Structures are given as structure tokens and as C-alpha cells.
Amino acid sequence: MPLNLSALVRLPMTLTRSQYSHLPRHALVVCAALVENPINLGMLCRTAEAFRLEALVLKDLALTQDRRFRQGAVATHQWQPLEECAVEELPQWLERQRQRGYNPIALDLHPQAVPLPEMRFPERTVLVLGRELTGIPLSVAAACDHAVTIPQYGMVQSLNVQTAAALAIYTYISQWGMGQWGMGQWGMGQ
């Protein structure tokens, strides 16, 4: 049963950065190794940190030094765990995540993809994002267990990658909340 997160809103302002680093994270990893735009990557970092996701994966951690990344991230890269995976290594990296108990799911426009409102995310999920304009290469899509899509009704049948990811992340959060973690063990009792 998901925990009511209103306790987080009532956190005392005296919470230190060292205490914050010990708070629980959701078992969702966002793999943005295919995303190329530094502004999109920075905004993805901001979204991942806002929802306390386990990790955001970039193709190169040096991207965090890009001024455009930092503008989108608004300093959240200081607190959000980041990982690196080269694009050519993605299928193997996804297999390693599967061995760790994670389920790779592609956020894609594939016609056979499960519509987001019908998707039941596994608790341990890797959400794989595609390149702007071209999406997810077949080799990477084949390394995913499922694909999820966001139904759209306008003339343009795509969303900005950061916007699409935020919708999928929020859907995951609405299904899993903070899970088994009790706020009392993190110094946030009633």
C-alpha cells in the first residue's frame, strides 16, 4: 500500500543535506542515454530528483558540465544519482539491469506498445527513453521487456522526451508511491 507522501511536505526545514541523502528512493531508473539535447537532459534530471528516482542514466556524465544541462537541472544534479552508459553498450547494460531484478520498459511510439493508462509498472523498472525525433533503435527496443506509449489525439503524435518521461514517471509514482518505506525510520514520524 503506497505511503501518503504528505509527510514529505511537512518536513522540517532543518533537514540537512546529509539527512536528505539517506531518504528512500523509488526503484525507477530512467535511462536517457539516447537523449541528445542537454536542456532535455537537465530537465529530466530535475524531474528525476523531484520524484527521488534511483538513478538517471546519461551517455556521458561530462554532459552535466554543459551550461544548457545545468539550466534545465537547476542544481538538482547535485542530489540526483547519475550513471553513465555509452549508447553502443545499452543492450548489454539493460541485460545487467535485468539480472539485478529490473524490468526494462521502452517509452516508445510502437503500435504494439501498451497505452500508458493501462500499464502496470513493475516496482523495479528501467524506463528507456528514445532519441529526439528518431526514437529507440531496434537493438535497444529488443532488449526491453515491454513498450509503453502515451495515447495522443492531436495532429502531432509525439511529445518532447522530457514531457513524455514526466508523464510515465508520474504514472509509476502513482502506482508505487513510497512503497514499504516508513517515514518514521527516516526521521519523519507523524
FENRAQUI-V479349 format. One line per field, one symbol per residue. ss: DSSP state (a for helix, b for strand, c for the rest). phi: phi as a letter, one per 20 degrees, with the letter a starting at -180 (. if undefined). A space follows every 50 residues. Layout:
ss: ???
phi: ???
This chain:
ss: cccccaaaacccccccaaaacccccbbbbbbccccccaaaaaaaaaaaaa ccbbbbbbccaaaaacaaaaaaaccaaacccbbbccaaaaaaaaaaaaac ccbbbbbccccccbbaaaccccccbbbbccbcccbccaaaaccccbbbbc ccccccccccaaaaaaaaaaaaaaaaccccccaaaacccc
phi: .fefeffffegffefefffgfeffcfedddedfefdfgfgffffffffff dlfgadddfbffgfefgfffffflmfffdefdccbfgfeggffffffffe nedfceebegfefffgfefdffgdcdeedeffmdmdfgffgfeefbcccd fccefeebcggffffffffffgffedlelffefgfdmcfg
